[in-house]
Amino acid sequence: MPDEFWSTAPNLPPTSWWYSIAVLPALIICVCVYLGILAVMVRRRNSVPVMFFWLLAASIPLILVLPSYYVSTAPAAAIARIGARPAEAAIAIKEVRSDLDRIATLGIVGVALAIVIVNLNLLVGSSASSLRRAVRSASRNITKLFPKSITQQFGAVDGDAAIDAEYGIIRVTRGEQQGTGFDVIHDAIIGVEEAAILFTDPIVSRQHARFEVLDNRAHIIDLESTNGTYIMRGDDLRRVGKQPLELQNGDRIYLGYPKQPAAVELMYELIESQEAVPTSSERLTSRLT
């Protein structure tokens, strides 16, 4: 039995304690660290290069500890593989003492590295979350202040003339950007990051929904958002799915379930274009000149 070997064999190296009692717990720690990093990467939905980096880093401790586990569970075969083949075990162990010490040292380094990696991953994740929160808070404040500054400098812009869009507009009627409006453009994404129509509300997903123009009519698609996208048409509430849902004048679009206090409410309006209505940028340019 391996346990008897490490307790009774002569000429054991100083690191024999590692093989007899510490290798198995060390291996369990390394496996748990690897699986934990994998679970965190999947949950965070990191990019492929980031996932590859952390999984590669988490596999290094396993690679360093596995030789020690092999020596611990099959000492005779391991000693033979190292190169010692005398008939007496005492002489064999004496010949490979330094090699066994080096393998044990690598294993000890491996388990220490596993602990460092898991703490570093937690630290990086916490720092990234804090940075994200700080950026969102800053952008939220800028978003709130910018319309006020424009209004103070140039006066209030008439609501009907603020935006001129062929396929309609959406106005934020509830949410952190209440009062602002956006053109409905084909393939325009609503979201918090990498989106044409940016929101800072916590309920909005990174890429929440997308507008599509089909047969000259505006449609909306949910991009598998966390809190869902809903359309209220009169008293009829519909959940938006992967299939395009045509928008009608007066539809209320909700980012998040409508009864949630944090849900963002948007009003879809189809503007008649018989008269040439100047856009907000044109109005501001004319006032500046």
Secondary structure, DSSP 8 states (H G I E B T S, - for coil): -HHHHHHH-SS--TTHHIIIIIHHHHHHHHHHHHHHHHHHHHHHT--HHHHHHHHHHHHHHHHHHHHHHHHHH-HHHHHHHHT---SSHHHHHHHHHHHHHHHHHHHHHHHHHHHHHHHHHHHHHHHHHHHHHHHHHHHHHHHHHHHHHHHHHH----GGGS---TT-EEEEEESTTTT-EEE--TT-EEESSS-SEE---TTS-TEEEEEEEETTEEEEEE-S-SS-EEEEETTEEEE--SS-EE--TT-EEEES-TTSTT-EEEEEE----SS----HHHHHHHHH-
